[in-house]
Amino acid sequence: MLIERTDKNEITIKVSSSVDSFGLQRLIDYAKYLESTAKSKAKQSDIDKLADEVNSSWWTKNKKRFEK
């Protein structure tokens, strides 16, 4: 594995092709999350509230698909 910081404010990571692609994709997704939320000023309580609202709304719209 080789990790390099470039002069373009980027980090390059090179890994062997034998690395598990599923695990690598999870790492990439986490890195994207870190990049997306780096400047966020949201509080965890606000995020939790929004997640609850989204889940509740989704369930209201989709529960008929799962009930017998």
C-alpha positions as a Markdown table, in Angstrom:
| # | Residue | x | y | z |
|---|---|---|---|---|
| 1 | Met | 0.0 | 0.0 | 0.0 |
| 2 | Leu | 1.3 | 3.4 | -0.9 |
| 3 | Ile | -0.2 | 6.7 | 0.4 |
| 4 | Glu | 0.9 | 10.0 | -1.1 |
| 5 | Arg | -0.1 | 13.6 | -0.5 |
| 6 | Thr | 0.0 | 15.6 | -3.8 |
| 7 | Asp | 0.6 | 19.3 | -4.3 |
| 8 | Lys | -3.1 | 19.6 | -5.4 |
| 9 | Asn | -4.5 | 19.1 | -1.9 |
| 10 | Glu | -5.2 | 15.5 | -2.6 |
| 11 | Ile | -4.2 | 12.2 | -1.1 |
| 12 | Thr | -3.5 | 9.2 | -3.4 |
| 13 | Ile | -3.8 | 5.7 | -2.1 |
| 14 | Lys | -2.6 | 2.7 | -4.1 |
| 15 | Val | -3.5 | -0.8 | -3.0 |
| 16 | Ser | -2.9 | -4.2 | -4.4 |
| 17 | Ser | -5.5 | -5.6 | -6.7 |
| 18 | Ser | -5.8 | -8.5 | -4.3 |
| 19 | Val | -7.6 | -6.3 | -1.8 |
| 20 | Asp | -11.3 | -7.3 | -1.3 |
| 21 | Ser | -13.4 | -4.9 | -3.4 |
| 22 | Phe | -16.4 | -4.9 | -1.1 |
| 23 | Gly | -14.2 | -3.8 | 1.9 |
| 24 | Leu | -12.5 | -1.2 | -0.3 |
| 25 | Gln | -15.8 | 0.2 | -1.4 |
| 26 | Arg | -16.9 | 0.6 | 2.2 |
| 27 | Leu | -13.7 | 2.5 | 2.9 |
| 28 | Ile | -14.3 | 4.7 | -0.1 |
| 29 | Asp | -17.8 | 5.4 | 1.0 |
| 30 | Tyr | -16.6 | 6.4 | 4.5 |
| 31 | Ala | -14.0 | 8.7 | 3.0 |
| 32 | Lys | -16.7 | 10.3 | 0.9 |
| 33 | Tyr | -18.8 | 10.8 | 4.0 |
| 34 | Leu | -15.8 | 12.4 | 5.9 |
| 35 | Glu | -15.2 | 14.7 | 2.9 |
| 36 | Ser | -18.9 | 15.6 | 2.7 |
| 37 | Thr | -19.4 | 16.4 | 6.4 |
| 38 | Ala | -16.0 | 18.0 | 7.1 |
| 39 | Lys | -17.4 | 21.5 | 7.3 |
| 40 | Ser | -20.8 | 20.6 | 8.6 |
| 41 | Lys | -22.0 | 22.5 | 11.7 |
| 42 | Ala | -25.0 | 20.1 | 12.3 |
| 43 | Lys | -25.4 | 18.7 | 15.7 |
| 44 | Gln | -25.9 | 15.0 | 16.2 |
| 45 | Ser | -29.3 | 15.6 | 17.8 |
| 46 | Asp | -30.4 | 17.5 | 14.7 |
| 47 | Ile | -29.2 | 14.6 | 12.5 |
| 48 | Asp | -31.0 | 12.1 | 14.7 |
| 49 | Lys | -34.2 | 14.1 | 14.5 |
| 50 | Leu | -34.0 | 14.3 | 10.7 |
| 51 | Ala | -33.3 | 10.6 | 10.4 |
| 52 | Asp | -36.4 | 9.8 | 12.6 |
| 53 | Glu | -38.5 | 12.1 | 10.4 |
| 54 | Val | -37.3 | 10.5 | 7.2 |
| 55 | Asn | -37.8 | 6.9 | 8.6 |
| 56 | Ser | -41.3 | 7.7 | 9.8 |
| 57 | Ser | -42.3 | 9.3 | 6.5 |
| 58 | Trp | -40.9 | 6.3 | 4.6 |
| 59 | Trp | -42.7 | 3.8 | 6.7 |
| 60 | Thr | -46.0 | 5.7 | 6.4 |
| 61 | Lys | -45.7 | 5.6 | 2.6 |
| 62 | Asn | -44.4 | 2.0 | 2.3 |
| 63 | Lys | -45.9 | 0.0 | 5.2 |
| 64 | Lys | -48.7 | -1.4 | 2.9 |
| 65 | Arg | -46.0 | -3.2 | 0.9 |
| 66 | Phe | -44.9 | -5.1 | 4.0 |
| 67 | Glu | -48.1 | -5.8 | 5.8 |
| 68 | Lys | -50.1 | -8.9 | 5.0 |
